[in-house]
Amino acid sequence: MVSTKPYSLRSRLLLWLLVPLVTIGLIALVDTYREAVDTANAVSDRVLAGSALAIAERVVVAEDGVLEVDIPYVALEMLTSAAQDRVFYRVDGPQGFITGYQNLPVIQGLEQEESGYADANFRGEPIRLSSLSRAASTGATSIPFVVTIAETTIARTQLAQTILLRSALRLAILIGSAAAIVWFAVTFSLKPLYRLRDAIAERNPDDLHPIEQSVPKEVRGLVDTVNSFMGRLGSALGAMRHFTGNASHQLRTPLTIIRTQLALASRAHSLEEARQAARMGDEAVAHAERVIAQLLLLAKVDEAASDRLKNLGAVDLTELARTLTADRVTQAHAAGIDLGFDGEKALFVRGEPMLLSEMIRNLLENVLAYAGSGAEATVKVVERGADVVLEVEDTGPGIPASEIENVRQRFVRGRSGEKPGAGLGLPIVEEIAALFGGRLELSAGAGDRGLRVRVAFAAA
């Protein structure tokens, strides 16, 4: 089931922005801390190396051949800091420890004139130490020695933490600024949608005209879809209003007749009068049924037209017309009409079988209703150039030439007489034909007798 819970587009955009930014920021902070530690070590290691060198320069050989050390405490003061780091030193000769802190670790394996750095622990505290291997000359020979100097890592740690905190502060300001920019940018970008919402909200419920509001191109497709929907909705509402208006207009007469005949039947003085009233009322009911059926068919045609039928298949118009004509032969015989069909070759048009059937039925119903007893009627399906033509011709009274064009309009009856009708048959035929690209042609029959109706379609 699709969730209908509303969500904030602004919040989602912020989430998609902030989550990657925070992730990248954390990775950057880890890398920054590693760089800060390396930087702090590099700065402090230079000071350590300078202090070790200063002490090594004060190592001399006494007259008895023993190494003596005059510790320059200025070299040790170089290592003091606001963090109150403690400093340790040690000097070792060929015979071992000479002076300083005897338990201070020494970097082993250094070559002559080589220095090295290492992290270690001394007296339970982490330290950073530097060892320098040198030799003191006696003139005839030289005596090797190693100077080791170390300090606690409080200042280094504080320096790395300071760099990290400043980087984190800058990153937090960057992420916060980005979030604020996105917030205001999204709010500004959504203003056209707010205007679109207000424009729709202010519309009258009956106003289904297309929306002309200026919107971003990313939303243009949505607006076009809404406009298309409102167009279809307007067509559907128009068809419904048209149907209800036509129904109320066309059913008023048969309903009035029915009520009148019921009143006459109730006041009839004989059984024959009552039967006559009932018969006329029954005819009015039948007429009302025909009107309703035709109005419903018109509504169906209007709906199909608004939907713009797609993917229409090929329909054998010859077979369809032959079958429907055969179904009306008995009814035509009862009305004294000689109804026949002419056409053998299968001819195809593009359309919807049900609506094409309704079109042919209306043509046949017109013949049965108006051709009159003794008339002949022929249904044909023939080729005419690139067209397939359905032709229905009868030898009845026809339609006066002055009224030929008028009968194309709804509720206009062209054939005079007492026979009931709603004037919808030919308009239905023309609207269905137009739905599938067809053309309706009306003319007098052979010898200027009767009526010839032709509907031409492009061959499928």
N, C-alpha and C positions, 0 to 999 in steps of 0.2 A: 504494500500500500504506500503510495507517495505521500510524504510528509507535507502538510500544509502550514507548518509552524513558520511564522514570518521571521526573517533574520535581517540584520543590518549589513548593507553592502559596505558601508564605511568601516564597520568593525571587522568584517572579513578581510578587507584590503589591508587594514592595519595589522591584523594577525599574520597575513601572508608576508608582510614586510618585516615585522618585528621579530618573528621567530627565526628566519634566516639571518637577520642582522645580529641578534643576540648570540646565535650559534657561532657565526663567524667571529663576533667580538670575543667570545670566550676562548676560541682557538687562538686569536690574536694575542689575548692577554697571557695565555700559557707561553707562547713564543716570546712575548715581550719580557716575561719574568726570566726566561732562560737567557735572553740577551742582556737583561739587567745584571744578572749574576755574573755573566762573563765580563761585562763592562766593569763592575765593581772589583772583580778579581784582577783584571788587567791594570786598573789604576793603582790598587793597593800593592800588587806584585812589583810594580816599578819602585815603589817606596821601599819595600822589603829588600829588593836587590840593591838599591842605593845604600841602605843601612848596612847590609852585609859587606858591601864593597868598602865602605868607610871603616868598618872594623878590621877587615883584612889588611887595609893599608897600614894599620897600627900594630901589626904582628911583626916582631923583629927577633933576631937570633942574639942571645946574650953571649958574653965572652966564654962561658963554659959550654957553649953549643946547645943551650936549652932555649926553647921558644918562649918569648915573653909577649904579653898582650897588654897594651894600654887602651882600655875601653874608652872610646870617645862618646860620652853620654849624650852629646848633641845628636849623634846618629840614632840613639834610642828615642830621643824626644821627637824625632821626625815622625815616629809612629803613633804618638799620642793623639787622641781625638776626643771630640765632645761626647762620644759614646763611651769614654773611659775604658777603651780596650787596654788589656795588659800585654806587656812585651816581655819576651824571653829570648835569651841568646845562649850560645855554647860555642866553644872553640876546641877542636880536637887536633892533636899532633900525631906523629908516627907511633908514639907510645900510648896514645889514647887521650882521655879527657884532660884538658888543660884548665879551663875556667868556664864559669857560667852555671847553667842549670844542667846537672849531670844526667838527669832522667829525660831531658828533652829529646824527642826523636830526631834522627839524622837520616838524610837521604843517602842511601848507599849506592856504590857503583859509579860515582861521578869521576870522569876523567879530569886530568889536570886542566885548569883554567875553565872548567865547565860549571855551570850552575843549574839548579833544578828547583821545582816547586812541587808542593804536595799538601793535601789536607790530612789532618791527623787529630788526635785527641790528647790533651795533656791536662792532668789534674781534673779530669771529668768535664773538660770544656773543649768544644771544637776549636781548632787553631788552623792557621794557614802558615806554613813555614817555607823558608828558602835556604838552600845550602849552596855555598860557593867553595869550590876547591882551588886552592892557590899554593904557592911555594915561596918560602923565605930564603933569600940567598945569603951565604956566608962568605962569599968571594971565591972559595974553592969548590963549594958544593951548595946544594939547595935542599931545604927541609920542607916536605909537603905538609899542609894543614887544611882543615875544613872549618869554615865559619857557618854556623847555622843560626838563623834568627827567625822568630815566630811571633805572631800576635793573635789574640782572640778575634773572632769574626763578627763582633757586634756591629761595628761601623759598616762592614761590607753588607751585612743583612739589612741594616737600616737603609743603606743606599739603594739596594735592590728593591726593597719595599716601597721606598719613596718614588722610584721610577715607575713601579707597577701601579701605585695608587694614582699617580698623575696620568698615566696612560689610561687607566680605567675611568678616571674622571672625564678625560677628553672623549673617550668612547661613549660614555653615558650621555654627554652633551650632544654628541653626533647622533646617537640613536634617538634621543628625545627631540632633537631638532627635526630629524627625518620624520618622526611620527607626527609632529605638529604640522610640518609642511604637507604631509599626505592628508592629514585631517582637513586642513583648510582647502587643499587642492580638490579633494573629493567633494567637500561641501560646495565649493564653487562650481565644480563640474556637474553636480547633481541639480543645480538651480534650474536648468532647462526642463528636467523631469518634474520638478516641483511646479514650474509654470504650466507644464503639460497637464499635471494632475489638477491644478486649479482651473485650467481652461475647460477640462472635461467636467469637473464638478459643477461649474457655473452654467453648463448647458441645460437647455430645456430637455426633458425626457423625450420629446418628439423630434429633437434636432439630431439627425443622423448624417449630417453632411460630413465630408472628409475633414480630418484634423489638419489644419495648415500651420500648426505651431512649429517654430524653428527648433530643431533638436540635433544633437550630435549624430554623425553618420553611423556610429555604432548602434544607435537606437532607432535609426530611420527604418530599418526592416520591421521592428516591432510596431511602429506607427503605421507603416504601410499595411501590415497584417490587420491591425485594429480597424483601419479605414476599409479594408476589404470586407472584414466581418460586418462592420456597420452598413456597408453597401448591401450585403446579402440580407442582413436583418431588415433594412429598409424595404428591400424588395419583398421579403416575406410578409412584413407588416402591411405593405401596400396591397399585396395579393389578398391578404386576409380581409382588409377593409373593403377592397373591391368585391370580394366574394360575399361578404355580409351585406354590403349595399345592394349588390345585384340580387341576392337571395331575397332580401326584404322587399325589393321592388317587384320581382317576378312572381313571388309566391303570394303577394297580396291579392291578386285577382282570383287564382284558383281557390284560395281559402275563403274569399268572399262568396264565390259561387257555392262552395260546399255548405257554408252556413245558410245561404239562401235556400238551397235545396232541402236541407234538413228542416228548416222552418216550414217550407211548403209541404214536405212529407208529413210533418206533425199536424198540419191543418187540412190534409187531403180528405176529400169526402168519399173517395172510392179507392179500392186497391190499385186500380190502374194508375191513378194520379200519384199514389205513393211510390209505385214502381218506377214511374217516369222520373220523379224527383230523385230517387235513389240511383237510377241509371246516369242521370246528368251529374250527380255528385261523384259517382264512381269515375266518370270521365275526367272530372276536375282533379280527382286524386291522382289518376294516371298521368295527367298533364303535369301536375306538381312533381311527381316522381321523375318525369323526363327532364324537367327544368333543373331539379336538384342534381340529377346525374350529370347533366351537361355543365352545370356550375362547378361541380367537383372536378370534372375533367379539365375545365379551364384553369382551376386552381392548380391542378397537377402540372399542366403545361407551363403555367407561370413559374412554378417551383423549379421545373426542369430548366427553364430558360435562365433563371437566376443562378442555378448551379453550373450552367455551361457544361452540358454533358461532354464527358471526355471518353476516350478509348471506345468509341462506338464501333460495333461490329458490322459485318456485311449481312444484310437481310435479303432473302429471296422474295422480292416484291411480287413476282408472278405467283408463287405458291401461296403467299399470304392472301392475296386478293382472290385467288381461285377458291381457297378454303372458306373465306368469309362470304363470298357470293353463294357458294353451295349451301351454306347455312341459312340463307335468306330465300332460297327458291320456293320453299313451301309457303312461307309468309307472303311472298310476292304473288304466288298463284291464287291464294285466298283473296288478295286485293285486286285480282284481275289484271295483273301486270306480268308480261312475258319477260323474265329476267334471265340473261345469259352471260357467258364469259367467253372472251376471245384472247388467246395467248397461250403458247406452248413452251417457248424458250425461257429458261431460267435467267432472270435479270436481277442483278443485285444492286442495292443502294446501301449507304451507310446510315444507320438509324437505330432506334430502340424499338424492338418488336411490339411491345405493348402499346406505345403511343401511335405507331404506324397502324396498328389494328384499329385503334379508336378512330383514327382519321378515316379509314375505309368504312367503318361502321356508320359514321356520320353521313358519308356520301350515300350509302345504301339506304339509311333511314330517310334521308331527304327524298330519294326516289320513291320509296314505299309510301311516304306521307303525301307527296304532292303530284306524282306523275299521273295518278288517276287510273280508273279501270279502262282496259283496252289499250293501254300504252305499252310500248316496248322499251326495254332498258338493256344496255350492253356495257359490261365492264371489260376494259382492255388494259393490258400492260405491254407497251411496245417500245422499241428503240427509236430515238430521233436524234441523229448525230451522236454527240457524246452524252446525251441525256437518256434517262429511263423515264417514260411518261406513263402515269396512271390516268386512264380516261374513263369517265362514267357519263354516258349519253342516254337521254330518254326522249320519247316523242310526246311528252305531256304538254301542259299549257305553257311551260317555260317562264321566263322572267322578262318583263318589258325592258327594252334596251335602255330606257332612261333610268332604270333602277339597278342595272347590272353592277355599277360601282358601289351603290349604297349598301347592297346586301353583304359586302365585306365587313361592315361595321356590326358590332355586337348589338343584339336586340332590335335589329332592323329586319322586317319580314318583307321579302320581295314578291312572293306569290300570294295574290289576294285569294280570298275564299273564307269559308267558315272553319276550315281545319285548324286545330290549335297548333301553336308553335311559339317558340321563345326567340327566334331569330339568332340562334347561337351556332347552328350546324356549320355553315360555311366559315364564319370567323374561327371556329375550332379547327377546321380543316386547314385554313391558311396559317394559323399560328403553329400548328404541329409541323406543317411543311416548312415554314421558315426556320423552325428549330433545327432542322436537319439540312438547311441550305436549299430547300425546294421553293418552287414558284407556283402560285395558283393562277390559272387562266380561266375566265368565264366567257362563254359565247353561246349563241344560238346553235341548235343542232342542225343536222343535214336538212336542207330545204327550209331553213328558217323555222323549223319546228322544235319544240322542246328546249332542253338545256344541255349543253356540253360542258363538263367540268374536267379540266386537265391539271394535273399536278406533276411538274417536271423536277426530277432529281438528277444530280450528277451521278453517273454510273460508278459503282464501287470497283 
